[in-house]
Amino acid sequence: MISREDEIGRLMTKCISCGKCTPYCPSSAFGGLDPHELMVSGEGDPKDCFQCGTCSRICRRSDPFRVIRMMLADGPADHTSDSFLSGEGDTVIIPGCTVRERIPRLIDSTSEALSSLGYGCSVLDGHVCCLRPARYSIMTDLERRSAVAEELRPAEGRRKVTPCPECSEEYGSDVENILELLLESKDKLPKSGERMRVTVYTGCALSSRKKDIGNLVSSMGFEVAFVSTGCCGRDSGREEPMVERLRECDGSSYAITFCPRCTVNFEGRLPVLHITELISSLFRGTLSENAAYSCPHGGRGLAKDMTRW
């Protein structure tokens, strides 16, 4: 079995030093880790990475995000799943770690939104993880596939969906992001009685779906002032990317997110709703018109997103 050090070396060798990852990296934009420099020379502190994974979405030759995660991994990974199915529906909701541990109300809003659209839902409960966290990066591909297959076994033969775009990205084709189900049910989506102005945040993992996401929210009767693909800073503690996101919402009644982690980080700072909360509240008729958010840092016209997205 190839060692962690050898795998890191192999991936770094595959880098052709094109530098395309750098202008898209939110950490590099604010003086943090430059993934290009790390891959070419090993310079930089992996702890400065925001863990958004954008570098590897841009790269067509290697996998800088995997290199960073492997550098951050400390000790052997231990993943034992105790997954079990709650409910009888053929559409299985896989919450993901962020939802389950930090914002569990999205399990209910996801189930309510999909049920209202005609999907019969159940939930994959227990300790279920897509294995994206750095500590699992040292698992071999075979170990990862085996672990994922075991935890998804209770949902075998059923359609699997998650409200977390990072989970759907990590699982691959086995687990869809909720965006796909919303798009296929676009004609059934509820409409807002008030044409409220909103700012929409795709989250890093869905940045390439900006057009689909903007059109989806517009189809529900909202005025989409701006669709942001910028990073919220995740759990980095850096304030600069968050200030950019706050400016983008200036003048909007709501911030609509497609990423649970963005939802968590915006709470207390923006009038935020995850897309599943927006849809479920529209079906219930409980969405109230909000006063326009006034950003203390100024409006979007004064802001310049430091990344290429």
RAFEN-V808910 format. One record per residue. N is the residue number from 0. RES is the residue in three letters. PHI is phi in degrees with one decimal (NA if undefined). D_FIRST is the distance of its C-alpha to the first C-alpha in whole Angstrom. Layout:
# RAFEN-V808910
N/RES/PHI/D_FIRST  N/RES/PHI/D_FIRST
This chain:
# RAFEN-V808910
0/MET/NA/0  1/ILE/-67.7/4  2/SER/-75.9/6  3/ARG/-60.4/9  4/GLU/-62.0/12  5/ASP/-68.0/10  6/GLU/-67.5/10  7/ILE/-60.6/14  8/GLY/-61.9/15  9/ARG/-62.4/14  10/LEU/-69.0/16  11/MET/-66.7/18  12/THR/-65.5/19  13/LYS/-73.0/20  14/CYS/-65.1/22  15/ILE/-100.7/26  16/SER/59.4/28  17/CYS/-76.8/30  18/GLY/77.7/31  19/LYS/-65.0/31  20/CYS/-70.3/29  21/THR/-58.5/32  22/PRO/-68.8/35  23/TYR/-95.8/33  24/CYS/-83.8/32  25/PRO/-68.3/34  26/SER/-68.3/33  27/SER/-62.5/33  28/ALA/-60.8/37  29/PHE/-114.3/38  30/GLY/81.9/37  31/GLY/-92.9/33  32/LEU/-75.0/30  33/ASP/-101.2/30  34/PRO/-61.7/26  35/HIS/-64.6/27  36/GLU/-63.0/28  37/LEU/-63.1/25  38/MET/-69.6/23  39/VAL/-81.3/25  40/SER/-125.2/25  41/GLY/78.7/23  42/GLU/-81.2/27  43/GLY/112.1/28  44/ASP/-100.6/27  45/PRO/-56.9/24  46/LYS/-67.4/27  47/ASP/-81.7/29  48/CYS/-68.1/28  49/PHE/-79.5/29  50/GLN/66.4/26  51/CYS/-81.4/28  52/GLY/82.8/26  53/THR/-62.8/28  54/CYS/-56.9/27  55/SER/-77.9/24  56/ARG/-71.3/27  57/ILE/-81.6/28  58/CYS/-70.0/26  59/ARG/-110.6/25  60/ARG/-117.2/23  61/SER/-136.0/20  62/ASP/-145.0/19  63/PRO/-60.6/21  64/PHE/-66.3/21  65/ARG/-67.0/17  66/VAL/-58.8/17  67/ILE/-61.6/20  68/ARG/-65.3/19  69/MET/-67.5/15  70/MET/-66.2/18  71/LEU/-85.3/20  72/ALA/-64.8/17  73/ASP/-125.8/18  74/GLY/89.1/16  75/PRO/-68.0/14  76/ALA/-80.6/15  77/ASP/-132.6/18  78/HIS/-124.7/19  79/THR/-121.5/21  80/SER/-94.3/24  81/ASP/-122.4/28  82/SER/-64.5/29  83/PHE/-152.5/32  84/LEU/-95.2/35  85/SER/-111.2/38  86/GLY/106.1/41  87/GLU/-113.3/41  88/GLY/-64.5/41  89/ASP/-82.6/39  90/THR/-104.3/38  91/VAL/-97.3/35  92/ILE/-87.1/35  93/ILE/-108.8/31  94/PRO/-63.1/33  95/GLY/91.0/29  96/CYS/-62.4/29  97/THR/-61.2/32  98/VAL/-66.4/34  99/ARG/-62.9/34  100/GLU/-96.4/34  101/ARG/-118.8/36  102/ILE/-149.1/38  103/PRO/-63.5/38  104/ARG/-62.7/42  105/LEU/-69.6/40  106/ILE/-64.2/39  107/ASP/-67.3/42  108/SER/-67.6/43  109/THR/-66.1/41  110/SER/-63.5/42  111/GLU/-65.8/46  112/ALA/-63.3/45  113/LEU/-68.9/43  114/SER/-62.3/46  115/SER/-66.7/49  116/LEU/-89.7/47  117/GLY/101.9/47  118/TYR/-90.4/44  119/GLY/-85.0/43  120/CYS/-109.4/41  121/SER/-136.1/39  122/VAL/-126.7/36  123/LEU/-85.8/32  124/ASP/-93.8/33  125/GLY/93.9/31  126/HIS/-83.3/28  127/VAL/-119.5/26  128/CYS/-136.8/24  129/CYS/-75.4/23  130/LEU/72.9/20  131/ARG/-73.1/21  132/PRO/-53.0/21  133/ALA/-56.1/19  134/ARG/-62.9/18  135/TYR/-93.5/16  136/SER/-69.1/14  137/ILE/-85.9/11  138/MET/-68.8/11  139/THR/-71.9/8  140/ASP/-58.8/11  141/LEU/-65.0/11  142/GLU/-62.6/12  143/ARG/-66.0/14  144/ARG/-61.7/16  145/SER/-66.4/16  146/ALA/-64.9/18  147/VAL/-66.2/20  148/ALA/-60.5/21  149/GLU/-67.5/22  150/GLU/-73.6/24  151/LEU/-89.2/26  152/ARG/-55.1/27  153/PRO/-60.9/30  154/ALA/-100.6/31  155/GLU/-58.2/30  156/GLY/84.5/33  157/ARG/-115.3/34  158/ARG/-73.5/34  159/LYS/-115.8/32  160/VAL/-141.7/33  161/THR/-135.7/33  162/PRO/-79.7/35  163/CYS/-103.5/32  164/PRO/-66.0/31  165/GLU/-70.6/28  166/CYS/-64.9/27  167/SER/-64.0/28  168/GLU/-65.0/26  169/GLU/-72.3/23  170/TYR/-68.4/23  171/GLY/82.9/24  172/SER/-68.2/27  173/ASP/-68.0/27  174/VAL/-130.4/29  175/GLU/-86.6/31  176/ASN/-79.8/33  177/ILE/-59.5/37  178/LEU/-54.6/38  179/GLU/-63.5/37  180/LEU/-70.4/40  181/LEU/-67.0/42  182/LEU/-67.5/43  183/GLU/-74.0/43  184/SER/-110.8/46  185/LYS/-55.9/47  186/ASP/-70.9/51  187/LYS/-97.6/51  188/LEU/-65.0/50  189/PRO/-70.4/53  190/LYS/-112.6/55  191/SER/-80.7/56  192/GLY/-73.1/60  193/GLU/-110.3/60  194/ARG/-83.0/58  195/MET/-76.3/56  196/ARG/-88.1/55  197/VAL/-133.4/51  198/THR/-110.4/48  199/VAL/-111.0/45  200/TYR/-117.2/41  201/THR/-72.8/38  202/GLY/82.7/35  203/CYS/-60.6/33  204/ALA/-72.8/31  205/LEU/-112.9/34  206/SER/-60.2/35  207/SER/-74.2/35  208/ARG/-102.2/37  209/LYS/-53.1/40  210/LYS/-65.6/43  211/ASP/-59.0/42  212/ILE/-67.3/42  213/GLY/-61.4/45  214/ASN/-65.5/47  215/LEU/-61.9/46  216/VAL/-67.3/48  217/SER/-61.2/51  218/SER/-65.9/51  219/MET/-91.4/52  220/GLY/94.1/55  221/PHE/-98.0/53  222/GLU/-89.0/54  223/VAL/-85.2/51  224/ALA/-72.9/52  225/PHE/-163.6/48  226/VAL/-111.8/45  227/SER/-95.2/42  228/THR/-109.5/39  229/GLY/-75.2/38  230/CYS/-83.4/36  231/CYS/-80.2/37  232/GLY/98.5/35  233/ARG/50.2/33  234/ASP/-108.2/33  235/SER/-75.5/33  236/GLY/83.1/37  237/ARG/-81.1/38  238/GLU/-87.3/41  239/GLU/-59.0/42  240/PRO/-64.9/40  241/MET/-65.0/42  242/VAL/-59.7/45  243/GLU/-60.5/44  244/ARG/-67.5/44  245/LEU/-63.9/47  246/ARG/-61.4/49  247/GLU/-65.1/48  248/CYS/-92.1/49  249/ASP/-56.1/53  250/GLY/87.6/55  251/SER/-98.6/53  252/SER/-78.0/54  253/TYR/-142.2/50  254/ALA/-101.8/47  255/ILE/-104.2/45  256/THR/-110.7/41  257/PHE/-115.3/38  258/CYS/-129.1/36  259/PRO/-58.6/36  260/ARG/-68.0/35  261/CYS/-60.3/37  262/THR/-58.5/40  263/VAL/-60.7/39  264/ASN/-72.9/39  265/PHE/-81.9/43  266/GLU/-60.4/44  267/GLY/86.9/47  268/ARG/-121.4/47  269/LEU/-134.6/48  270/PRO/-76.6/50  271/VAL/-107.7/46  272/LEU/-136.5/45  273/HIS/-69.6/42  274/ILE/-55.1/43  275/THR/-69.7/43  276/GLU/-69.2/45  277/LEU/-62.2/48  278/ILE/-66.4/48  279/SER/-65.0/48  280/SER/-70.4/51  281/LEU/-66.7/53  282/PHE/-63.2/53  283/ARG/-79.6/54  284/GLY/75.7/57  285/THR/-110.5/56  286/LEU/-77.2/55  287/SER/-98.1/57  288/GLU/-74.7/58  289/ASN/-99.4/57  290/ALA/-68.0/58  291/ALA/-62.2/57  292/TYR/-70.6/54  293/SER/-111.9/56  294/CYS/-75.6/53  295/PRO/-67.7/54  296/HIS/-98.2/52  297/GLY/104.4/54  298/GLY/-90.7/53  299/ARG/-62.5/51  300/GLY/-62.2/53  301/LEU/-92.9/52  302/ALA/-99.7/49  303/LYS/-130.4/46  304/ASP/-62.0/43  305/MET/-76.3/41  306/THR/-103.3/38  307/ARG/-78.2/38  308/TRP/-60.5/38
